[in-house]
Amino acid sequence: MWHNGEMQEPVPVHLGAKGRVVLPAPIRRALGLEEGAELLARVEDDAIVLEPRAVALRRLRSFFEGVAPETSLVDEVLAERRREVAREA
């Protein structure tokens, strides 16, 4: 069922009362999820993606790799917008 940390075959789950979904035990064990674990949900294309908060934070941090800590992303965006305005003028 599992190969390289990924499931080979989909596991059916059912939408219950109040939109509740129970994750099958093999999935919980593989991800080290215990009762009360916080997952983040998002819609990606036509799919629902659930991921542990720590995984989402790692994915977000990787997006900003290479940005120097002293760099102000707000200042960068403002400078870019000002250049665009100057080009249009």
C-alpha positions in Angstrom: 0.0 0.0 0.0 2.9 2.4 0.8 5.9 3.1 -1.3 8.5 5.7 -0.7 6.3 7.4 1.9 3.4 7.8 -0.6 0.3 5.8 -1.0 0.0 3.6 -4.1 -3.7 3.3 -4.0 -6.4 5.7 -2.8 -8.1 4.9 0.4 -11.8 5.7 0.6 -13.0 8.1 3.3 -16.5 9.2 3.9 -17.9 12.7 4.6 -19.9 12.4 7.8 -22.2 14.6 9.9 -21.1 18.2 10.0 -18.5 17.6 7.2 -16.4 15.4 9.4 -13.8 13.1 7.7 -12.0 10.3 9.6 -8.5 9.6 8.3 -7.8 5.9 8.2 -5.3 4.6 10.7 -2.6 3.7 8.1 -2.5 7.4 7.0 -2.4 8.7 10.6 0.4 6.3 11.5 2.4 7.1 8.4 2.2 10.8 9.2 2.6 10.5 12.9 -0.8 12.1 13.5 -2.5 11.8 16.9 -5.8 13.0 18.2 -5.9 16.7 18.3 -3.3 17.2 15.6 -3.9 20.4 13.7 -4.2 20.1 10.0 -4.5 22.9 7.4 -6.9 22.5 4.6 -6.9 24.1 1.2 -8.4 23.6 -2.2 -5.9 22.9 -5.0 -7.4 22.7 -8.4 -10.4 20.4 -7.8 -8.9 18.6 -4.8 -8.9 19.0 -1.0 -5.4 19.0 0.4 -4.9 18.4 4.2 -1.5 18.8 5.6 0.0 19.1 9.1 0.8 22.6 10.2 4.5 21.9 10.4 4.5 20.7 6.7 2.7 23.8 5.6 5.2 26.0 7.4 8.1 24.2 5.8 6.6 24.6 2.4 6.0 28.3 3.1 9.5 28.9 4.4 11.0 27.2 1.4 9.2 29.7 -0.8 11.3 32.5 0.8 14.7 30.6 0.8 17.4 32.9 -0.5 15.8 36.1 0.7 18.2 37.8 3.1 16.8 38.3 6.6 17.3 42.0 6.4 15.4 42.3 3.2 12.0 44.0 3.5 9.6 42.3 1.1 7.2 45.1 1.6 9.8 47.6 0.4 10.7 45.4 -2.5 7.1 45.2 -3.7 6.6 49.0 -3.3 9.8 49.7 -5.3 8.6 47.3 -8.0 5.2 49.0 -8.2 6.9 52.5 -8.4 9.0 51.3 -11.3 5.9 50.0 -13.1 4.1 53.3 -12.6 7.2 55.2 -13.9 7.3 53.0 -17.0 3.6 53.6 -17.7 4.0 57.4 -17.3 
